[in-house]
Amino acid sequence: MSYNSKIYMAQGGDDLVVAEGGKITDDGTQASHIEDLAVTTDLTGVDTATDMTAAQAAQIEADLAATQAKLNAILAALEGVGILAAS
């Protein structure tokens, strides 16, 4: 019986190959899905130096907070499977 891994080091050992369907996991558990980020700020036609409303500024803050949360989730997932060292 033979076994072909979907994750392997390429000949020469310089590249890690993840074939279609392959997954890098920690103890056989795949990292949780991180939902796509939707940026909802719309500043079309707004001169941000003079015309920005408090609501638009608040939406920018909310979008930045969501971006930060998603990025931190990605970093945690990469740390969880050992791709990045834990901080």
Biotite code that builds the C-alpha atoms (Angstrom):
import biotite.structure as struc

atoms = struc.array([
    struc.Atom([0.000, 0.000, 0.000], chain_id="A", res_id=1, res_name="MET", atom_name="CA", element="C"),
    struc.Atom([1.369, 3.420, -0.893], chain_id="A", res_id=2, res_name="SER", atom_name="CA", element="C"),
    struc.Atom([0.533, 6.874, 0.366], chain_id="A", res_id=3, res_name="TYR", atom_name="CA", element="C"),
    struc.Atom([0.965, 10.162, -1.509], chain_id="A", res_id=4, res_name="ASN", atom_name="CA", element="C"),
    struc.Atom([0.970, 13.194, 0.742], chain_id="A", res_id=5, res_name="SER", atom_name="CA", element="C"),
    struc.Atom([-0.708, 16.388, -0.464], chain_id="A", res_id=6, res_name="LYS", atom_name="CA", element="C"),
    struc.Atom([1.794, 18.402, 1.580], chain_id="A", res_id=7, res_name="ILE", atom_name="CA", element="C"),
    struc.Atom([5.463, 17.703, 0.960], chain_id="A", res_id=8, res_name="TYR", atom_name="CA", element="C"),
    struc.Atom([8.876, 19.273, 0.486], chain_id="A", res_id=9, res_name="MET", atom_name="CA", element="C"),
    struc.Atom([9.807, 19.644, -3.170], chain_id="A", res_id=10, res_name="ALA", atom_name="CA", element="C"),
    struc.Atom([12.856, 17.775, -4.360], chain_id="A", res_id=11, res_name="GLN", atom_name="CA", element="C"),
    struc.Atom([15.855, 19.638, -2.986], chain_id="A", res_id=12, res_name="GLY", atom_name="CA", element="C"),
    struc.Atom([13.969, 20.623, 0.158], chain_id="A", res_id=13, res_name="GLY", atom_name="CA", element="C"),
    struc.Atom([13.672, 24.366, -0.508], chain_id="A", res_id=14, res_name="ASP", atom_name="CA", element="C"),
    struc.Atom([9.919, 24.597, -1.135], chain_id="A", res_id=15, res_name="ASP", atom_name="CA", element="C"),
    struc.Atom([6.909, 23.315, 0.810], chain_id="A", res_id=16, res_name="LEU", atom_name="CA", element="C"),
    struc.Atom([4.226, 22.176, -1.629], chain_id="A", res_id=17, res_name="VAL", atom_name="CA", element="C"),
    struc.Atom([0.543, 22.038, -0.678], chain_id="A", res_id=18, res_name="VAL", atom_name="CA", element="C"),
    struc.Atom([-1.285, 20.214, -3.480], chain_id="A", res_id=19, res_name="ALA", atom_name="CA", element="C"),
    struc.Atom([-4.937, 20.870, -4.259], chain_id="A", res_id=20, res_name="GLU", atom_name="CA", element="C"),
    struc.Atom([-7.022, 19.543, -1.396], chain_id="A", res_id=21, res_name="GLY", atom_name="CA", element="C"),
    struc.Atom([-4.071, 19.560, 0.996], chain_id="A", res_id=22, res_name="GLY", atom_name="CA", element="C"),
    struc.Atom([-4.352, 21.289, 4.368], chain_id="A", res_id=23, res_name="LYS", atom_name="CA", element="C"),
    struc.Atom([-1.826, 22.367, 6.964], chain_id="A", res_id=24, res_name="ILE", atom_name="CA", element="C"),
    struc.Atom([-3.323, 21.547, 10.351], chain_id="A", res_id=25, res_name="THR", atom_name="CA", element="C"),
    struc.Atom([-2.388, 21.308, 14.009], chain_id="A", res_id=26, res_name="ASP", atom_name="CA", element="C"),
    struc.Atom([-3.117, 17.826, 15.360], chain_id="A", res_id=27, res_name="ASP", atom_name="CA", element="C"),
    struc.Atom([-5.474, 17.130, 12.448], chain_id="A", res_id=28, res_name="GLY", atom_name="CA", element="C"),
    struc.Atom([-7.735, 20.106, 13.126], chain_id="A", res_id=29, res_name="THR", atom_name="CA", element="C"),
    struc.Atom([-8.089, 22.698, 10.408], chain_id="A", res_id=30, res_name="GLN", atom_name="CA", element="C"),
    struc.Atom([-8.170, 26.343, 11.533], chain_id="A", res_id=31, res_name="ALA", atom_name="CA", element="C"),
    struc.Atom([-11.650, 27.851, 11.690], chain_id="A", res_id=32, res_name="SER", atom_name="CA", element="C"),
    struc.Atom([-12.982, 29.803, 8.730], chain_id="A", res_id=33, res_name="HIS", atom_name="CA", element="C"),
    struc.Atom([-12.541, 33.569, 8.942], chain_id="A", res_id=34, res_name="ILE", atom_name="CA", element="C"),
    struc.Atom([-15.446, 35.366, 7.294], chain_id="A", res_id=35, res_name="GLU", atom_name="CA", element="C"),
    struc.Atom([-14.734, 37.753, 4.432], chain_id="A", res_id=36, res_name="ASP", atom_name="CA", element="C"),
    struc.Atom([-14.394, 41.378, 5.420], chain_id="A", res_id=37, res_name="LEU", atom_name="CA", element="C"),
    struc.Atom([-16.869, 43.869, 3.988], chain_id="A", res_id=38, res_name="ALA", atom_name="CA", element="C"),
    struc.Atom([-15.784, 47.508, 4.064], chain_id="A", res_id=39, res_name="VAL", atom_name="CA", element="C"),
    struc.Atom([-18.899, 49.658, 4.089], chain_id="A", res_id=40, res_name="THR", atom_name="CA", element="C"),
    struc.Atom([-17.438, 53.171, 4.165], chain_id="A", res_id=41, res_name="THR", atom_name="CA", element="C"),
    struc.Atom([-18.455, 55.207, 1.134], chain_id="A", res_id=42, res_name="ASP", atom_name="CA", element="C"),
    struc.Atom([-16.725, 58.543, 0.779], chain_id="A", res_id=43, res_name="LEU", atom_name="CA", element="C"),
    struc.Atom([-17.438, 58.999, -2.932], chain_id="A", res_id=44, res_name="THR", atom_name="CA", element="C"),
    struc.Atom([-17.380, 62.711, -3.704], chain_id="A", res_id=45, res_name="GLY", atom_name="CA", element="C"),
    struc.Atom([-16.492, 63.690, -0.119], chain_id="A", res_id=46, res_name="VAL", atom_name="CA", element="C"),
    struc.Atom([-13.671, 66.130, 0.559], chain_id="A", res_id=47, res_name="ASP", atom_name="CA", element="C"),
    struc.Atom([-12.405, 64.449, 3.716], chain_id="A", res_id=48, res_name="THR", atom_name="CA", element="C"),
    struc.Atom([-10.566, 67.592, 4.772], chain_id="A", res_id=49, res_name="ALA", atom_name="CA", element="C"),
    struc.Atom([-13.776, 69.593, 5.118], chain_id="A", res_id=50, res_name="THR", atom_name="CA", element="C"),
    struc.Atom([-16.888, 67.524, 4.411], chain_id="A", res_id=51, res_name="ASP", atom_name="CA", element="C"),
    struc.Atom([-16.585, 64.366, 6.524], chain_id="A", res_id=52, res_name="MET", atom_name="CA", element="C"),
    struc.Atom([-19.542, 63.833, 8.830], chain_id="A", res_id=53, res_name="THR", atom_name="CA", element="C"),
    struc.Atom([-19.356, 62.253, 12.257], chain_id="A", res_id=54, res_name="ALA", atom_name="CA", element="C"),
    struc.Atom([-21.256, 59.242, 10.882], chain_id="A", res_id=55, res_name="ALA", atom_name="CA", element="C"),
    struc.Atom([-18.698, 58.768, 8.081], chain_id="A", res_id=56, res_name="GLN", atom_name="CA", element="C"),
    struc.Atom([-15.820, 59.051, 10.554], chain_id="A", res_id=57, res_name="ALA", atom_name="CA", element="C"),
    struc.Atom([-17.521, 56.519, 12.838], chain_id="A", res_id=58, res_name="ALA", atom_name="CA", element="C"),
    struc.Atom([-17.961, 54.114, 9.907], chain_id="A", res_id=59, res_name="GLN", atom_name="CA", element="C"),
    struc.Atom([-14.267, 54.411, 9.058], chain_id="A", res_id=60, res_name="ILE", atom_name="CA", element="C"),
    struc.Atom([-13.426, 53.573, 12.670], chain_id="A", res_id=61, res_name="GLU", atom_name="CA", element="C"),
    struc.Atom([-15.749, 50.554, 12.558], chain_id="A", res_id=62, res_name="ALA", atom_name="CA", element="C"),
    struc.Atom([-14.210, 49.331, 9.282], chain_id="A", res_id=63, res_name="ASP", atom_name="CA", element="C"),
    struc.Atom([-10.700, 49.699, 10.697], chain_id="A", res_id=64, res_name="LEU", atom_name="CA", element="C"),
    struc.Atom([-11.692, 47.787, 13.838], chain_id="A", res_id=65, res_name="ALA", atom_name="CA", element="C"),
    struc.Atom([-13.173, 44.991, 11.708], chain_id="A", res_id=66, res_name="ALA", atom_name="CA", element="C"),
    struc.Atom([-10.019, 44.892, 9.592], chain_id="A", res_id=67, res_name="THR", atom_name="CA", element="C"),
    struc.Atom([-7.893, 44.647, 12.722], chain_id="A", res_id=68, res_name="GLN", atom_name="CA", element="C"),
    struc.Atom([-10.031, 41.820, 14.127], chain_id="A", res_id=69, res_name="ALA", atom_name="CA", element="C"),
    struc.Atom([-9.857, 39.819, 10.862], chain_id="A", res_id=70, res_name="LYS", atom_name="CA", element="C"),
    struc.Atom([-6.101, 40.304, 10.535], chain_id="A", res_id=71, res_name="LEU", atom_name="CA", element="C"),
    struc.Atom([-5.578, 39.218, 14.138], chain_id="A", res_id=72, res_name="ASN", atom_name="CA", element="C"),
    struc.Atom([-7.720, 36.122, 13.485], chain_id="A", res_id=73, res_name="ALA", atom_name="CA", element="C"),
    struc.Atom([-5.578, 35.258, 10.456], chain_id="A", res_id=74, res_name="ILE", atom_name="CA", element="C"),
    struc.Atom([-2.386, 35.669, 12.483], chain_id="A", res_id=75, res_name="LEU", atom_name="CA", element="C"),
    struc.Atom([-3.812, 33.508, 15.292], chain_id="A", res_id=76, res_name="ALA", atom_name="CA", element="C"),
    struc.Atom([-4.768, 30.795, 12.788], chain_id="A", res_id=77, res_name="ALA", atom_name="CA", element="C"),
    struc.Atom([-1.266, 30.819, 11.277], chain_id="A", res_id=78, res_name="LEU", atom_name="CA", element="C"),
    struc.Atom([0.253, 30.659, 14.756], chain_id="A", res_id=79, res_name="GLU", atom_name="CA", element="C"),
    struc.Atom([-2.147, 27.859, 15.702], chain_id="A", res_id=80, res_name="GLY", atom_name="CA", element="C"),
    struc.Atom([-0.862, 25.559, 12.969], chain_id="A", res_id=81, res_name="VAL", atom_name="CA", element="C"),
    struc.Atom([2.771, 26.491, 13.492], chain_id="A", res_id=82, res_name="GLY", atom_name="CA", element="C"),
    struc.Atom([3.315, 28.559, 10.351], chain_id="A", res_id=83, res_name="ILE", atom_name="CA", element="C"),
    struc.Atom([4.111, 31.629, 12.480], chain_id="A", res_id=84, res_name="LEU", atom_name="CA", element="C"),
    struc.Atom([5.770, 31.631, 15.876], chain_id="A", res_id=85, res_name="ALA", atom_name="CA", element="C"),
    struc.Atom([3.431, 32.637, 18.691], chain_id="A", res_id=86, res_name="ALA", atom_name="CA", element="C"),
    struc.Atom([4.119, 36.104, 20.023], chain_id="A", res_id=87, res_name="SER", atom_name="CA", element="C"),
])
